[in-house]
Each structure stands twice: as structure tokens, then as C-alpha cells.
Amino acid sequence: MNIAILGAGTIARKMAQAINGMDSAKLYAVASRSLDKAKAFAAEFGIPHAYGSYEDMASDPNVELVYIATPHSHHFEHMKLVLEHDKPVLCEKPFTVNAKQAREIMELAKQRKLLVAEAMWTRYLPMRSMLDDILKSKTIGDVQSLTANLGYEMTQKVRLTEPALAGGALLDVGVYTVNFALMVLGDAIKRIDSSVLLTKTGVDAQSSTTLVYDKVLAMLNSSMMANTDRRGMIYGPKGYIEVQNINNPEYIRVFDPVHKLLKELKQPQQINGFEYQVQACIDAIETGKTECPQHPHAAILAVMDIMDELRRQWNLRYPFE
Ligand SMILES: NC(=O)c1ccc[n+]([C@@H]2O[C@H](COP(=O)([O-])OP(=O)(O)OC[C@H]3O[C@@H](n4cnc5c(N)ncnc54)[C@H](OP(=O)(O)O)[C@@H]3O)[C@@H](O)[C@H]2O)c1
């Protein structure tokens, strides 16, 4: 399948490496706002077509799937552009800035019968179904609570501090903790409690969130101020599960109530982990689906609704909202 990259920034490079390692996908084009930048990126990754405009790339009839790797603030605009040129989309996380934008994009994709998917790569990784199997086995009994954290020191990145680019830790890394909780516990949340500290620019520097379910609690932390251990812990009456690292699990360990290691599962060999979401999109397109079963639209919306509620509690609105 011919894949094009829209936006030749940092994460686009990781995607280019993944696609270049796949047999089922071909890196066909790259588009940047600067033709020189697109040409340099194309030369580095052996991409045959370089475009100096996103629209020109989207108009190329040979493009079969577009991967969008622009700042959060621009996902809505760029997904719309690509869908209106009748191309399926895999868009970087967060899918959009808010749930209203997400619903509009999903409706457009549905009308045009095109795939639109979020590159929340942890949903597509083999470690996700390995964790599902452990939970189904009830080795630790019924889950009672979980914790998850994700933080990196990212204060120098303009994309993270700038309100106009939808900065803040929640949309960038907190989104992984929310996805982790929902993959384990589902979305039947009764209440959301949270605390936040803002940056001087007014976006969330770090936050602590509790998702309150009927009988279960999920405690989540995200930060752009500190490097955290990236762990997800799942607790039950008969033991607990450690997921190291929720951003691309390296191993999953299962412990009994007296902290004895019962089982350890290691990450299967991967190109860099991005290949699974690309393959899921290829499979979905080839079977006429408009969403990926690994990460359906309802799941994307559930996460967007939670992030909207958190920003409502924090009184954090972006200038373009
Ligand atoms: N899945 C993951 O592990 C992961 C990791 C990091 C980031 N991400 C996501 O990927 C997206 C991009 O992050 P990144 O770190 O790659 O960002 P980045 O290095 O700043 O690159 C973003 C690219 O978007 C394009 N762009 C279009 N309009 C822009 C504007 N107004 N301002 C700045 N750039 C603009 C630029 O490409 P051109 O100049 O070529 O047009 C730029 O190079 C974010 O949504 C982020 O959440 C995902």
C-alpha cells in the first residue's frame, strides 16, 4: 500500500523507519510546508515523491493512506483536508484537540466511506492482547484499582508549552494513561477527580487524575516537568500486574499476593512498534472498514470526552476553541 507522510517533523522520522521495514507498506510520498525539507526527508528515507504542499500530496491519486504527524492543534484541519481528497487517514495522537472536532471528523469519514484511525500505537501492540489474556485468566482476581504514569521533561519544546499549538502534558502524554485505564477497565466511569499545576503559559504542566468507576479506581499522572518510570500497575485480591512501560510495554510481570513473580512476558521483536498500527490500517482498508477494530471510534471518543472534562475542571481552553 502506498503511504504518504504529512508533516516532516520528529515523529514522522520514526514512522518512516517503521514503514521502510514493512513488506506490506511502501513509503510513497512525503509532504512538508517546505519543498526543500520534503526533498531532504525523501532523500534520507528513499521516498520517491516529495511535495512542498500538503494539498498537492493529498491530490496525488496514487496515495492510498496518509499518516498525519503535525501538532495536535492541526490534526482536525489536516484530517479534513485529506478526507476531502478521498484518502484514508492514520492521524497522530491525540486524535483531535476536543471531542467536538473528533465527532465532526468521524462523521466526514463515515459519509465518504473512508478509514480514519488514531495512531495511539499502544492499542495495536501485541503486548495489549497479552495483557488482555492475563486479565481474562483472573490470575490476580477481579481488578480493584490501577495506577499509571507518563512524564518526560519537555519544557523546552514549543509544541508542548504553546497554547496555540494545544500544548500541555495531558494531550501529549496523559492521553496514554487514559488509554491504558480504558483498555483495562472500559469507559463506564462514574466520576472524574483531578488536580493540576499550570505552566506560565497556561497549559497543564502536571496533573493527577482519578477515574472513579462503580467499584474500581484508576489513578493517573502525567507530566511535562519530570521523567517518570512510565509504569502501569493493576491490582487485584490475588496479586498484581506490572506493565513496564505503558508507552510501549517492554515486559509484563504478574505477582502473587506475597510478591512472588508468577509470570513474565517480554515484548516480541518489533521494527519500532509503529508497524502494528500501519498494518491494522492496511487490513481495515483492504476489508472495507472505516475504523480499526483495535481502536474503534467509540474508544477514541471516550478518551476525548475524558480529556475535555479534565480541561473543563482546569478551566483550560485553547485560544482557537
Ligand atoms: N506516537 C508517538 O509516540 C508520538 C511521539 C511524539 C509525538 N507524537 C505526536 O505527533 C505529532 C507531532 O509531534 P512531533 O514531536 O513530531 O512534532 P514536530 O517535531 O514539531 O513536527 C510537527 C511537524 O508538523 C508540521 N507542522 C504543520 N503546521 C505546523 C505548525 N503550525 N507549527 C509547527 N509544525 C507544523 C511541521 O512539518 P513541515 O514543516 O514538514 O510541514 C512539523 O515539522 C503530535 O501530535 C504528537 O502528539 C506522537
The ligand as a Tripos MOL2 file, in Angstrom:
@<TRIPOS>MOLECULE
LIG
   48    52     1     0     0
SMALL
NO_CHARGES

@<TRIPOS>ATOM
      1 N1          3.1400    8.2210   18.8490 N.am      1 LIG1
      2 C1          4.1900    8.7450   19.4450 C.2       1 LIG1
      3 O1          4.9990    8.0600   20.0690 O.2       1 LIG1
      4 C2          4.4250   10.2190   19.3220 C.ar      1 LIG1
      5 C3          5.6190   10.7710   19.7650 C.ar      1 LIG1
      6 C4          5.8290   12.1320   19.5780 C.ar      1 LIG1
      7 C5          4.8290   12.8960   19.0050 C.ar      1 LIG1
      8 N2          3.6540   12.3400   18.6080 N.ar      1 LIG1
      9 C6          2.5830   13.1650   18.0210 C.3       1 LIG1
     10 O2          2.9720   13.5710   16.7260 O.3       1 LIG1
     11 C7          2.5470   14.9050   16.4770 C.3       1 LIG1
     12 C8          3.7620   15.6930   16.0220 C.3       1 LIG1
     13 O3          4.7410   15.6820   17.0540 O.3       1 LIG1
     14 P1          6.3030   15.9260   16.7400 P.3       1 LIG1
     15 O4          7.0260   15.7820   18.0200 O.co2     1 LIG1
     16 O5          6.7090   15.1220   15.5860 O.co2     1 LIG1
     17 O6          6.2530   17.4810   16.3600 O.3       1 LIG1
     18 P2          7.3010   18.3160   15.4870 P.3       1 LIG1
     19 O7          8.6460   17.7150   15.5360 O.co2     1 LIG1
     20 O8          7.1180   19.7350   15.8890 O.co2     1 LIG1
     21 O9          6.7570   18.1230   13.9950 O.3       1 LIG1
     22 C9          5.4870   18.5450   13.6120 C.3       1 LIG1
     23 C10         5.5070   18.8800   12.1310 C.3       1 LIG1
     24 O10         4.2100   19.3670   11.8000 O.3       1 LIG1
     25 C11         4.3120   20.2850   10.7140 C.3       1 LIG1
     26 N3          3.5230   21.4930   11.0050 N.ar      1 LIG1
     27 C12         2.4390   21.8960   10.3220 C.ar      1 LIG1
     28 N4          1.9450   23.0240   10.8170 N.ar      1 LIG1
     29 C13         2.7360   23.3680   11.8580 C.ar      1 LIG1
     30 C14         2.7490   24.4690   12.7530 C.ar      1 LIG1
     31 N5          1.8430   25.4450   12.6970 N.pl3     1 LIG1
     32 N6          3.7080   24.5130   13.6900 N.ar      1 LIG1
     33 C15         4.6310   23.5330   13.7880 C.ar      1 LIG1
     34 N7          4.6740   22.4580   12.9410 N.ar      1 LIG1
     35 C16         3.7300   22.3880   11.9830 C.ar      1 LIG1
     36 C17         5.7880   20.5660   10.5210 C.3       1 LIG1
     37 O11         6.1880   19.8230    9.3790 O.3       1 LIG1
     38 P3          6.6120   20.5420    7.9930 P.3       1 LIG1
     39 O12         7.4570   21.7030    8.4130 O.co2     1 LIG1
     40 O13         7.3380   19.4670    7.3260 O.co2     1 LIG1
     41 O14         5.3560   20.9600    7.2880 O.co2     1 LIG1
     42 C18         6.4560   19.9890   11.7500 C.3       1 LIG1
     43 O15         7.7500   19.5230   11.4770 O.3       1 LIG1
     44 C19         1.9140   15.4140   17.7750 C.3       1 LIG1
     45 O16         0.5130   15.4290   17.6640 O.3       1 LIG1
     46 C20         2.3540   14.4160   18.8360 C.3       1 LIG1
     47 O17         1.3580   14.1640   19.8170 O.3       1 LIG1
     48 C21         3.4540   11.0160   18.7460 C.ar      1 LIG1
@<TRIPOS>BOND
     1     1     2 1
     2     2     3 2
     3     2     4 1
     4     4     5 ar
     5     4    48 ar
     6     5     6 ar
     7     6     7 ar
     8     7     8 ar
     9     8     9 1
    10     8    48 ar
    11     9    10 1
    12     9    46 1
    13    10    11 1
    14    11    12 1
    15    11    44 1
    16    12    13 1
    17    13    14 1
    18    14    15 2
    19    14    16 1
    20    14    17 1
    21    17    18 1
    22    18    19 2
    23    18    20 1
    24    18    21 1
    25    21    22 1
    26    22    23 1
    27    23    24 1
    28    23    42 1
    29    24    25 1
    30    25    26 1
    31    25    36 1
    32    26    27 ar
    33    26    35 ar
    34    27    28 ar
    35    28    29 ar
    36    29    30 ar
    37    29    35 ar
    38    30    31 1
    39    30    32 ar
    40    32    33 ar
    41    33    34 ar
    42    34    35 ar
    43    36    37 1
    44    36    42 1
    45    37    38 1
    46    38    39 2
    47    38    40 1
    48    38    41 1
    49    42    43 1
    50    44    45 1
    51    44    46 1
    52    46    47 1
@<TRIPOS>SUBSTRUCTURE
     1 LIG1         1 GROUP 0 **** ****
